[in-house]
């Protein structure tokens, strides 16, 4: 039996302060609308995935950069509250913490503008210095809100350590910009419908067709998330449709990150990819029923109330 590692999931990625305003409708070009009071909360795709994994009981660590400012303290506090090990986080007194400006409409849909701040300073050297932490994790979860060379360095280090890579290529680059080495490391590649269409190069088609095209490009396995309709999984066992969970969406911010953090945790615990996706769909559904990103993520106890059929350890 493989030796159990110190962490289920190490997330290498971004940490942002989310600045959220709810509006009756999103403004058009040149238009001003009035929104609610500004809400400050912890976010960033990397930090979100770490918080989601930790809150459902995953032994989780985060490698990220934050500024030596109030937002940096906010993000570190939120990770500690979730149960994440923040020892690998680098506090950079020369940079501002990354921020995301989020507008949410009455249907829970959002528009987001990200200012990278300290995230842009997470270097391949930072990743190399964390080699022992990468080797101590069963799964490394990656996204693209940090420099691409740092993502590639993390994927390479994970390969050398025998650590499984979950890659969420978001924000989605042009298909040609996603290095083949990253695709071949992805097990799985986790994409939403927009990302699947863009990265597959297929303007039309179905989630299964996009997944097959991405696998043909090198991904070891693929998960296409479908919002309220669930997910499509493609691996050596073939394509599997995972049904969605119908809920009243309050705010979709960070729902994809909740899904990915949960997926990585269950893969680390030994679930098959379809099994892990079934669990992750329920975590993502629970996340959209509350406002915000990390504040909306369920604990395992809360999830069992919502979905008692979930797998147990």
C-alpha positions as CSV (number, residue, x, y, z in Angstrom):
1,X,0.0,0.0,0.0
2,X,1.3,3.5,-0.9
3,X,2.5,5.4,2.1
4,X,0.0,8.1,3.3
5,X,1.5,11.5,2.7
6,X,1.4,14.5,5.1
7,X,-1.1,16.4,3.0
8,X,-4.0,15.3,0.8
9,X,-3.8,18.5,-1.2
10,X,-1.2,21.2,-1.8
11,X,-2.6,24.2,-3.7
12,X,-0.1,26.3,-5.6
13,X,-1.8,29.4,-6.8
14,X,-3.3,32.8,-6.1
15,X,-4.8,34.5,-3.1
16,X,-6.9,37.6,-3.5
17,X,-9.1,39.9,-1.5
18,X,-12.6,39.8,-3.0
19,X,-14.3,43.2,-3.1
20,X,-18.0,42.4,-3.9
21,X,-20.9,44.6,-4.8
22,X,-24.4,43.3,-5.7
23,X,-26.4,45.2,-8.3
24,X,-29.9,45.1,-9.7
25,X,-28.3,44.8,-13.2
26,X,-24.8,45.0,-14.5
27,X,-23.9,48.3,-16.2
28,X,-23.3,48.8,-19.9
29,X,-20.4,50.7,-21.4
30,X,-20.2,54.2,-20.0
31,X,-23.0,53.5,-17.5
32,X,-23.1,54.0,-13.8
33,X,-25.4,51.9,-11.5
34,X,-25.8,51.9,-7.8
35,X,-24.9,48.8,-5.8
36,X,-25.0,47.5,-2.3
37,X,-22.4,48.2,0.3
38,X,-19.0,46.8,-0.5
39,X,-18.2,43.4,1.1
40,X,-14.5,42.4,1.6
41,X,-13.8,38.7,1.8
42,X,-11.1,36.1,1.1
43,X,-10.8,34.8,-2.4
44,X,-8.4,34.0,-5.3
45,X,-8.6,30.7,-7.2
46,X,-5.7,29.1,-5.3
47,X,-6.9,30.2,-1.8
48,X,-10.5,29.3,-2.7
49,X,-9.5,25.7,-3.6
50,X,-7.4,25.3,-0.5
51,X,-10.2,26.6,1.7
52,X,-12.8,24.3,0.0
53,X,-10.5,21.3,0.5
54,X,-9.8,22.1,4.1
55,X,-13.4,22.8,5.1
56,X,-14.5,19.3,4.0
57,X,-11.7,17.7,6.0
58,X,-8.8,17.5,3.5
59,X,-5.3,17.8,5.0
60,X,-4.5,20.9,3.0
61,X,-1.6,23.4,2.5
62,X,-1.3,26.5,0.4
63,X,1.7,27.9,-1.4
64,X,1.0,31.5,-2.4
65,X,2.2,35.1,-2.1
66,X,0.4,37.9,-0.2
67,X,1.3,41.4,0.6
68,X,2.3,42.6,4.0
69,X,-0.9,44.5,4.3
70,X,-4.4,44.2,5.9
71,X,-5.7,42.2,2.9
72,X,-2.8,39.7,3.4
73,X,-3.8,39.3,7.0
74,X,-7.5,38.8,6.0
75,X,-6.5,36.0,3.6
76,X,-4.2,34.3,6.1
77,X,-6.8,34.4,8.8
78,X,-9.4,32.9,6.5
79,X,-7.1,30.0,5.6
80,X,-6.3,29.3,9.2
81,X,-10.1,29.4,10.0
82,X,-10.7,26.8,7.2
83,X,-8.0,24.6,8.6
84,X,-5.3,25.1,5.9
85,X,-1.6,24.9,6.7
86,X,-0.3,28.4,5.7
87,X,3.3,27.7,6.5
88,X,4.3,27.7,2.8
89,X,2.6,31.1,2.2
90,X,5.1,33.9,1.5
91,X,4.4,37.3,2.9
92,X,5.9,39.9,0.6
93,X,6.2,43.3,2.3
94,X,7.2,44.9,-1.1
95,X,3.9,44.0,-2.9
96,X,0.2,44.7,-2.5
97,X,-2.1,41.7,-1.9
98,X,-4.0,40.7,-5.1
99,X,-7.6,41.9,-5.3
100,X,-10.6,40.9,-7.3
101,X,-13.5,43.4,-8.0
102,X,-16.7,41.4,-8.3
103,X,-20.1,42.5,-9.5
104,X,-23.0,40.1,-8.8
105,X,-26.5,40.4,-10.4
106,X,-29.8,39.2,-8.9
107,X,-29.4,35.7,-10.6
108,X,-26.1,35.1,-8.8
109,X,-24.0,35.5,-11.9
110,X,-20.9,37.6,-11.6
111,X,-18.4,39.7,-13.5
112,X,-14.8,39.8,-12.1
113,X,-11.7,42.0,-12.7
114,X,-8.5,40.8,-11.0
115,X,-5.5,42.9,-10.0
116,X,-2.7,40.3,-9.5
117,X,-0.6,42.1,-7.0
118,X,1.7,39.8,-5.1
119,X,0.4,36.8,-7.1
120,X,2.5,38.0,-10.0
121,X,5.6,37.6,-7.9
122,X,5.3,33.9,-7.1
123,X,8.3,32.6,-8.9
124,X,9.6,29.2,-10.1
125,X,12.3,29.6,-7.4
126,X,9.5,29.8,-4.7
127,X,8.2,26.6,-6.1
128,X,11.6,24.9,-6.1
129,X,12.1,25.9,-2.5
130,X,8.8,24.1,-1.7
131,X,9.9,20.8,-3.3
132,X,9.6,18.9,0.0
133,X,6.1,20.2,0.6
134,X,5.1,19.1,-2.9
135,X,6.5,15.7,-2.3
136,X,4.5,15.5,1.0
137,X,1.2,16.0,-0.9
138,X,-0.9,13.3,-2.6
139,X,-2.3,15.9,-5.0
140,X,-1.1,19.3,-6.2
141,X,-3.8,21.6,-7.5
142,X,-2.9,24.3,-10.0
143,X,-4.6,27.2,-11.7
144,X,-3.4,30.1,-13.9
145,X,-3.7,33.2,-11.7
146,X,0.1,33.1,-11.1
147,X,2.9,33.3,-13.7
148,X,2.8,30.5,-16.2
149,X,6.4,29.6,-15.6
150,X,5.6,29.0,-11.9
151,X,2.7,26.8,-12.8
152,X,5.0,24.8,-15.1
153,X,7.6,24.5,-12.3
154,X,5.0,23.2,-9.9
155,X,3.8,20.6,-12.5
156,X,7.4,19.5,-13.1
157,X,8.2,19.3,-9.4
158,X,5.0,17.2,-8.8
159,X,6.0,14.8,-11.6
160,X,9.4,14.3,-10.0
161,X,7.8,13.6,-6.6
162,X,5.1,11.3,-7.9
163,X,2.4,13.7,-6.9
164,X,-0.8,13.8,-8.9
165,X,-1.6,17.1,-10.6
166,X,-5.1,18.6,-10.9
167,X,-5.0,21.5,-13.4
168,X,-7.7,24.1,-13.6
169,X,-6.5,26.3,-16.5
170,X,-8.4,29.5,-15.5
171,X,-8.3,32.2,-16.6
172,X,-8.3,30.3,-19.9
173,X,-5.4,31.1,-22.1
174,X,-5.4,30.8,-25.9
175,X,-5.1,27.1,-26.8
176,X,-1.6,27.5,-28.2
177,X,-0.4,29.2,-24.9
178,X,-1.1,26.1,-22.8
179,X,2.2,24.3,-22.8
180,X,1.9,20.6,-23.9
181,X,3.9,19.7,-20.7
182,X,1.1,21.1,-18.6
183,X,-1.5,19.2,-20.4
184,X,0.3,15.9,-20.1
185,X,0.7,16.5,-16.4
186,X,-3.0,17.1,-15.9
187,X,-4.9,14.2,-14.2
188,X,-7.4,15.6,-14.5
189,X,-7.7,18.8,-16.5
190,X,-10.7,20.6,-14.9
191,X,-12.5,23.1,-17.3
192,X,-15.9,24.8,-17.5
193,X,-17.8,24.8,-20.8
194,X,-16.2,28.1,-22.0
195,X,-12.7,26.9,-21.2
196,X,-13.3,23.5,-22.7
197,X,-14.5,25.0,-26.0
198,X,-11.6,27.5,-26.1
199,X,-8.8,25.1,-25.2
200,X,-10.2,22.2,-27.4
201,X,-10.3,24.5,-30.5
202,X,-13.8,23.3,-31.2
203,X,-16.2,26.2,-31.7
204,X,-19.2,23.8,-31.7
205,X,-19.7,20.4,-30.2
206,X,-20.7,18.7,-26.9
207,X,-18.8,18.4,-23.6
208,X,-17.9,14.9,-24.5
209,X,-16.4,16.1,-27.8
210,X,-14.4,18.9,-26.1
211,X,-13.1,16.4,-23.5
212,X,-12.0,13.9,-26.1
213,X,-10.2,16.7,-28.0
214,X,-8.4,17.8,-24.8
215,X,-7.4,14.2,-24.1
216,X,-6.1,13.9,-27.6
217,X,-4.0,17.0,-27.0
218,X,-2.4,15.2,-24.0
219,X,-4.5,15.5,-20.8
220,X,-4.5,12.3,-18.9
221,X,-8.1,12.8,-17.9
222,X,-10.6,15.6,-18.2
223,X,-13.5,17.0,-16.2
224,X,-15.9,19.5,-17.8
225,X,-18.0,21.3,-15.3
226,X,-21.6,22.1,-16.4
227,X,-22.9,24.3,-13.6
228,X,-26.3,23.2,-12.4
229,X,-26.2,20.3,-14.9
230,X,-23.3,18.6,-13.1
231,X,-20.1,17.5,-14.9
232,X,-18.7,15.3,-17.7
233,X,-15.8,13.0,-16.8
234,X,-13.5,11.4,-19.3
235,X,-10.7,9.0,-18.4
236,X,-9.5,5.5,-19.3
237,X,-12.8,4.1,-18.3
238,X,-14.6,6.3,-20.9
239,X,-17.0,9.2,-20.6
240,X,-19.3,9.5,-17.5
241,X,-22.1,12.0,-17.1
242,X,-22.4,13.2,-13.4
243,X,-25.9,14.7,-12.8
244,X,-26.2,18.1,-11.2
245,X,-27.9,19.1,-7.9
246,X,-30.7,21.7,-8.4
247,X,-30.5,24.6,-5.9
248,X,-31.4,28.2,-5.8
249,X,-28.3,30.1,-6.8
250,X,-27.5,33.1,-4.6
251,X,-23.9,33.8,-5.8
252,X,-21.9,31.6,-8.2
253,X,-18.6,33.3,-7.2
254,X,-16.0,30.6,-6.4
255,X,-18.3,27.7,-7.1
256,X,-15.8,26.2,-9.6
257,X,-13.0,26.4,-7.1
258,X,-15.2,24.7,-4.5
259,X,-15.7,21.9,-7.0
260,X,-12.0,21.6,-7.8
261,X,-10.9,21.7,-4.2
262,X,-13.4,18.9,-3.3
263,X,-12.4,16.9,-6.4
264,X,-8.7,17.0,-5.4
265,X,-9.4,16.0,-1.9
266,X,-11.5,12.9,-2.9
267,X,-8.9,11.9,-5.5
268,X,-6.2,12.1,-2.7
269,X,-8.4,9.8,-0.6
270,X,-8.5,7.2,-3.3
271,X,-11.8,7.9,-5.1
272,X,-12.1,7.1,-8.8
273,X,-12.5,10.2,-11.0
274,X,-16.3,9.7,-11.4
275,X,-16.7,9.2,-7.7
276,X,-14.7,12.3,-6.8
277,X,-16.7,14.3,-9.4
278,X,-20.0,13.2,-7.9
279,X,-18.9,14.4,-4.5
280,X,-17.5,17.7,-6.0
281,X,-20.8,18.5,-7.8
282,X,-22.5,18.5,-4.4
283,X,-19.9,20.7,-2.8
284,X,-20.2,23.2,-5.7
285,X,-24.0,23.2,-5.5
286,X,-23.8,23.9,-1.8
287,X,-21.4,26.8,-2.4
288,X,-23.8,28.7,-4.7
289,X,-26.5,28.8,-2.0
290,X,-24.6,31.4,0.0
291,X,-22.9,34.8,-0.9
292,X,-19.2,35.1,-1.4
293,X,-16.5,32.5,-2.3
294,X,-14.8,31.1,0.7
295,X,-17.6,32.1,3.2
296,X,-20.0,29.9,1.2
297,X,-18.0,26.7,1.3
298,X,-19.6,23.9,3.3
299,X,-18.0,21.8,6.1
300,X,-18.3,18.1,5.8
301,X,-21.0,18.1,8.5
302,X,-23.0,20.8,6.6
303,X,-22.7,18.8,3.4
304,X,-24.0,15.6,5.0
305,X,-27.1,17.4,6.1
306,X,-27.6,18.6,2.5
307,X,-26.6,15.4,0.8
308,X,-26.5,12.4,3.2
309,X,-25.7,9.9,0.4
310,X,-22.2,11.3,0.1
311,X,-19.3,8.8,0.5
312,X,-17.7,8.5,3.9
313,X,-14.0,8.0,4.7
